Each structure stands twice: as structure tokens, then as C-alpha cells.
């Protein structure tokens, strides 16, 4: 039995051995001095949290709750504290308040009102409780502003965005950094600070709408559900909608406390949490953070001594929708399971550029023995699908659907391992705008039985796989690519020369959508930073090793394009029998329908004739069918694949929700 199957049994046994305690009831018509029963409920979840002891359940009835919930204690093994919404979609926890100020006219269609300090009661931060007084650490909307001008001598030093949000009739309106922009664009707003950065005004362009007849909400809290105490354990949170908060973009979170990783929902170093069946949407930046590190932006830093920070958390069957930057983000997790989640349309603020690296559908720094499995990660603009950064030993990324994201599909960064430190298998990475599988400054992956398809023709790079060195901080080598399907890319593989900070690679039993004469296999010179060779030197080097006079130089020779036969000769020169069992076949086609979840794969050959490389951790394919270990497995994620037209339904999990919809 695999390690991952055993882990599932442990989680199941923990669930069935939970000891039930008291039930504390919360309802909108309650009062916080009530008994907390069905007949006499409390009014706030926070009041219930103050009373809850290990084994207790806080049952929250339908309604809207405008508060930051900060559990003061955790549960115990077999006796978790459970926070439960009575019906998914009906219990809404908001980081915003309704705002009905005395509107003043600025010009036709544009009004303003003054903020009151009393609106902001979540006063625990190293900077300010008022998110409108806090500048975003990096500039959104693909602009370069004050933060970038301070760091890079670029951008407009007067251009500044704030952490606050303005929500009109349930939808966040777009912030603009200058009043002059708001004056000409309906559906936008800006914040103009008051004297000494206190108070200040919000200007909103309502166009033809009467502001007094609209529901206007502003983010009055910077988080929605997060303890103040770090390291609480054994807490379950299930059945809530969480929306609207004024949190920060986590630029340089590791050395700048005020820019900590702080999601709308945060585990604060918690361990043995279960987060299930929640909707987290419309956060200003990050939806959920977890892990043992990631910074701390609160003034008082109480923590549980000796707690297993960031260990054994389960994030399962949640929706992460329409958040400003990232869905799930964490630093320093052990044995975390992220499974069965729907992650759609995040990075709505379109962070992109220098010092805007902390967004993705799922992004982990230093995850050990993690499992990222069976998630649907799609349509996140300018964003990676799944990104593992700065070490990931023992982690597995498997059976995920990663489609149509605005940057790379699966991204590995910053590690220095030998072969087989992380396993990436049976994923469907299709139509992502950048590269389907991307590696820089990282070593040690095993990439097996994946489908990498349909890199857009107008993509800047458009590779199925791109591996290279961008800095001198670590190494890039020791990757194994076996039994994968590569379909419809400008370049099948682009891998750095195996010397300097690079190293050996292992490739075999892959199928490439190319003809035998197509030069779609690239060796690049980015084996160190700066490159060890001038372009013309590098081209001459590859020519001498391959023994061909008509090779194709790219970018002046810093990349050299090869046919599959030339590719094999290159690796053989370095003592590596790479892609000896791989084949090239033109005519493969892949299409995906996100409405029916139908994946179509056309194969003009019998995949059972390719052969395979086995792996001790791989027992089942994407659909749960056995994977032969005798060298006769079919390449790609489905063992039932055959010559001709193949159709697979690739998602049977949570329904995909359109913007503004709830389950």
C-alpha cells in the first residue's frame, strides 16, 4: 500500500474517532450573552469561539456575519474544535461593512465621502487597522508604481494602490491610483489620504447610478478567519463563504513583517487543521495561507511553545474564486494535503512584473512530504497554476487538471537535489499561456505520465518543457521525464546544457508531436548565470558534439534546435542514453471542453507499443486504473488510451461556479 493511501486511512480513522462535545449555536438574531443553544443562540462566531473547548462544535446558522474570527484555542487529537456553517452558501463571513455615508458630489457621476476611524476594529497590525491607509507592497494591473520606482528606478513614484476594497452590489469595483482616472471611468474608485494620512476620502464613479440606492460595502478588516495565537491545532472549518478583506500582497514576506503572507483565511502556523467545503472569494489579495513561516504582521506574537507548526493540515473540496492575487499560498508546510479544490479566476488584480511573484493557484515555499492531488486549477490570469518554490522534498503533484492559466502550468523553482525528490505525475496541463512544465534554479523532479498540450501559438516561449538557470543561487539538473505526451507546442523540450550549475537529465518513453526532421528539441546555454559561453561559442560547441553542420542556431546561438536523432546524439556524447525509447509522431491532437469537462485526445499510433519506465510510487493512473510495472504501461495519464479518438471526463468533483454564484 502506498504512503498516500496510508495517509488517507489515517485521516479517515481520525474522523471516525472524533469525540463529540457540546454544540454552540450562532444565529443573526442571537445575543452574545445568550446560552448558545438552538433556542437561545449567540450573535457572533467570535463569542462562540471564546466559549468553545476541545470537542465542541460551533454551528452557525444562515446569515451574514461581519467580524474577524480569531480562535483563542485549538482542540486535541480526537477532540477538534469544529466551526461549521449549517448550509453551504448560506453562511457568509465578511471582512467588510455596509457603508452609507453622507455622499458629496465631486462632479456628475462621481461622489466622495470621508472615512471614519471607528469603522476599523481589527487593530492588531504593525502598520494600520485601516486597509485604506496601507499601501500595497507591489503594484497591480500590470503597472509599475511607487514600490517599483523605489526598488528598481522604474515606474511612477506617485502611483500608489491601497489594500482596501470597495464593493458595490456584491462585486468589487476596480481601484485606480489617481482621481483623474476615476473621473473618466465608471465603476472605479480611489482613496485620497487626509491630513497626516488620517481619515481620508473615497471617491467613486457611479456613472448614472444613484449611490444612495446601491449596496456599498468597504473592507473594514484585513483578515476574516485567523487566530492571533500562532500554532493552534486540531481545528475544523467547514461550510462557510468568506469574502471581502483588505489584505496585503506578500512581497518579500520572509524579511518584511508588514508584508507577511496573510490570507483572508489564515492558519497562522496551525497544525492538524481541516478546511473543507468553503468558498473563499473576493479577497483583496491572498485567499488562504498556511505553513510554519511566511512572516507575521501582527504586533503581539503569542505562540504555542513546541507546536508542530504547519504540519498535517488538510485543505479539501473548497472553492477559491476571484481573489486579487493567489488562492492557496504557504511557507514551511509538512505533510500538507491539498485535494479536490476548485481554483478559478484568481489574480484578478493582475499582478505581474518584478517583485510580483507571490501569486498562483497553489504556491508553496518549502513544502515537505506534501500531496497536491485532484485539484481543478483554471483560468487564473497572468498566474501560474501550481508553483513549488524553495525546496519540496518528498512532495507529490498528481492527477491535477491545470488548464488555461495565464502563465505556466506547473512550475518548480529553487532546490538542489539529486534525482527523484519530487514526483509530478498524471497531471493534465493544457492550454496554459506560458509553458506547460517549467523549471528554473531547481533540481530533482521525476515527471511521469503527464499530458502537456496546446501551448498557445502566440506565447512568448511556447515550450512543453523549459529547464534553465536564471540566477547563481542553486542548481538546475537531475530531472527525469518519462512516459509523457507532448502535443502542439512550438518547442517540445528546451533544456540547459549539462554542465556548470546544470547537470544530467533522464528522458525516455515520451511521445512528441513532431516529425523526424523537425528541430523542436532545444539545448540552451543558460547553465549558469551569466552564461558560460558567448552565443557563437555555444553554437560551435553543440555542432562539434552532435557532428552536424546544418544545425539551427536560435538567439544568435545561445539556443540550438535539434531533431530527435540529433538530440539523442547530443545526450549520448555526454554518456546519457536519453529518449532512446521515445518517439515522434505528427497528427496527435488534444482539445478540452471546460463545460462538459471532456478531454479529447487523438492518437495516430498504438500507444501500447511505446514501452515505459516504472516508478515504485505510481500504482494507478488519472482514472484510478492500474499502471503496469513491467515496461508496458501506456504513456500519458490514461492507461485506457488507444489508437484513434479517445474521450475522457477529467473532472467529477465540485461544480465550477461562475463569478458571483454560490453553491
PEUR-V398422 format. One record per residue. N is the residue number from 1. PHI is phi in whole degrees, 0 to 359 (999 if undefined). Layout:
{{N	PHI} {N	PHI}}
This chain:
{{1	999} {2	286} {3	303} {4	287} {5	294} {6	299} {7	299} {8	297} {9	295} {10	300} {11	299} {12	295} {13	297} {14	298} {15	293} {16	280} {17	260} {18	295} {19	271} {20	274} {21	251} {22	282} {23	251} {24	252} {25	257} {26	236} {27	209} {28	300} {29	268} {30	278} {31	226} {32	283} {33	257} {34	281} {35	278} {36	81} {37	259} {38	299} {39	280} {40	227} {41	283} {42	281} {43	266} {44	239} {45	293} {46	298} {47	296} {48	293} {49	299} {50	298} {51	270} {52	294} {53	240} {54	310} {55	95} {56	277} {57	241} {58	262} {59	259} {60	252} {61	280} {62	305} {63	153} {64	251} {65	236} {66	253} {67	195} {68	266} {69	271} {70	232} {71	307} {72	276} {73	207} {74	253} {75	264} {76	222} {77	306} {78	79} {79	223} {80	289} {81	267} {82	250} {83	255} {84	225} {85	280} {86	291} {87	212} {88	300} {89	97} {90	252} {91	248} {92	244} {93	252} {94	243} {95	265} {96	230} {97	235} {98	295} {99	230} {100	233} {101	278} {102	274} {103	292} {104	243} {105	278} {106	259} {107	198} {108	307} {109	89} {110	244} {111	234} {112	217} {113	208} {114	264} {115	282} {116	258} {117	300} {118	294} {119	292} {120	249} {121	253} {122	269} {123	264} {124	228} {125	264} {126	288} {127	248} {128	208} {129	289} {130	270} {131	294} {132	285} {133	270} {134	254} {135	284} {136	297} {137	290} {138	223} {139	270} {140	274} {141	58} {142	56} {143	246} {144	249} {145	235} {146	304} {147	300} {148	287} {149	292} {150	288} {151	266} {152	233} {153	56} {154	215} {155	88} {156	262} {157	294} {158	265} {159	271} {160	220} {161	257} {162	246} {163	278} {164	286} {165	229} {166	240} {167	242} {168	241} {169	53} {170	90} {171	236} {172	298} {173	268} {174	280} {175	282} {176	239} {177	281} {178	231} {179	300} {180	299} {181	286} {182	295} {183	300} {184	248} {185	229} {186	296} {187	82} {188	234} {189	209} {190	211} {191	248} {192	245} {193	299} {194	269} {195	303} {196	54} {197	61} {198	252} {199	66} {200	94} {201	241} {202	251} {203	254} {204	228} {205	263} {206	273} {207	63} {208	272} {209	283} {210	276} {211	300} {212	287} {213	255} {214	253} {215	276} {216	250} {217	237} {218	232} {219	289} {220	252} {221	230} {222	265} {223	219} {224	246} {225	222} {226	192} {227	294} {228	275} {229	273} {230	276} {231	92} {232	292} {233	233} {234	57} {235	236} {236	248} {237	229} {238	209} {239	90} {240	248} {241	258} {242	241} {243	208} {244	68} {245	198} {246	256} {247	268} {248	263} {249	282} {250	275} {251	297} {252	48} {253	302} {254	286} {255	225} {256	228} {257	307} {258	292} {259	252} {260	300} {261	291} {262	217} {263	285} {264	306} {265	246} {266	226} {267	275} {268	52} {269	75} {270	294} {271	227} {272	56} {273	271} {274	239} {275	242} {276	218} {277	59} {278	245} {279	246} {280	240} {281	215} {282	57} {283	290} {284	299} {285	227} {286	271} {287	282} {288	222} {289	239} {290	206} {291	114} {292	273} {293	232} {294	103} {295	86} {296	211} {297	257} {298	258} {299	292} {300	267} {301	242} {302	291} {303	209} {304	275} {305	295} {306	78} {307	293} {308	280} {309	307} {310	70} {311	255} {312	61} {313	263} {314	238} {315	246} {316	221} {317	56} {318	248} {319	254} {320	240} {321	228} {322	58} {323	272} {324	295} {325	229} {326	241} {327	270} {328	244} {329	217} {330	197} {331	224} {332	81} {333	250} {334	237} {335	54} {336	283} {337	242} {338	241} {339	216} {340	73} {341	269} {342	253} {343	232} {344	230} {345	60} {346	273} {347	68} {348	295} {349	277} {350	55} {351	293} {352	194} {353	128} {354	305} {355	60} {356	229} {357	244} {358	257} {359	214} {360	184} {361	300} {362	227} {363	226} {364	239} {365	259} {366	45} {367	253} {368	244} {369	55} {370	272} {371	227} {372	246} {373	222} {374	58} {375	257} {376	250} {377	239} {378	211} {379	60} {380	269} {381	293} {382	51} {383	225} {384	287} {385	282} {386	233} {387	226} {388	253} {389	232} {390	60} {391	85} {392	201} {393	293} {394	73} {395	267} {396	231} {397	242} {398	216} {399	61} {400	266} {401	258} {402	236} {403	226} {404	59} {405	278} {406	278} {407	222} {408	274} {409	285} {410	235} {411	227} {412	245} {413	218} {414	64} {415	201} {416	217} {417	236} {418	274} {419	299} {420	74} {421	276} {422	224} {423	248} {424	242} {425	218} {426	57} {427	264} {428	248} {429	245} {430	226} {431	74} {432	290} {433	293} {434	262} {435	232} {436	283} {437	223} {438	229} {439	224} {440	219} {441	53} {442	212} {443	227} {444	98} {445	267} {446	242} {447	239} {448	224} {449	57} {450	260} {451	251} {452	246} {453	215} {454	63} {455	292} {456	303} {457	297} {458	265} {459	295} {460	301} {461	248} {462	80} {463	278} {464	290} {465	226} {466	227} {467	231} {468	196} {469	261} {470	247} {471	221} {472	258} {473	281} {474	206} {475	229} {476	223} {477	185} {478	60} {479	255} {480	241} {481	239} {482	229} {483	61} {484	258} {485	253} {486	242} {487	229} {488	64} {489	230} {490	296} {491	226} {492	287} {493	226} {494	223} {495	231} {496	283} {497	300} {498	278} {499	210} {500	56} {501	274} {502	273} {503	189} {504	294} {505	231} {506	235} {507	220} {508	190} {509	56} {510	266} {511	240} {512	245} {513	280} {514	204} {515	265} {516	298} {517	269} {518	284} {519	262} {520	243} {521	238} {522	250} {523	255} {524	250} {525	269} {526	276} {527	262} {528	199} {529	229} {530	288} {531	300} {532	290} {533	230} {534	288} {535	307} {536	292} {537	293} {538	293} {539	299} {540	296} {541	298} {542	295} {543	304} {544	292} {545	280} {546	274} {547	77} {548	240} {549	267} {550	247} {551	295} {552	258} {553	277} {554	237} {555	53} {556	75} {557	114} {558	287} {559	227} {560	231} {561	267} {562	232} {563	283} {564	298} {565	296} {566	295} {567	302} {568	298} {569	298} {570	301} {571	292} {572	297} {573	302} {574	264} {575	78} {576	238} {577	271} {578	276} {579	59} {580	295} {581	260} {582	276} {583	225} {584	252} {585	213} {586	281} {587	101} {588	290} {589	221} {590	228} {591	222} {592	221} {593	250} {594	287} {595	275} {596	269} {597	63} {598	269} {599	259} {600	248} {601	230} {602	259} {603	242} {604	272} {605	206} {606	270} {607	294} {608	291} {609	270} {610	282} {611	87} {612	204} {613	250} {614	266} {615	210} {616	296} {617	271} {618	260} {619	245} {620	225} {621	270} {622	304} {623	269} {624	91} {625	277} {626	298} {627	254} {628	301} {629	251} {630	261} {631	88} {632	242} {633	289} {634	276} {635	292} {636	90} {637	276} {638	234} {639	286} {640	275} {641	293} {642	217} {643	300} {644	97} {645	276} {646	238} {647	231} {648	222} {649	272} {650	258} {651	219} {652	236} {653	266} {654	302} {655	292} {656	282} {657	254} {658	292} {659	303} {660	87} {661	270} {662	235} {663	291}}
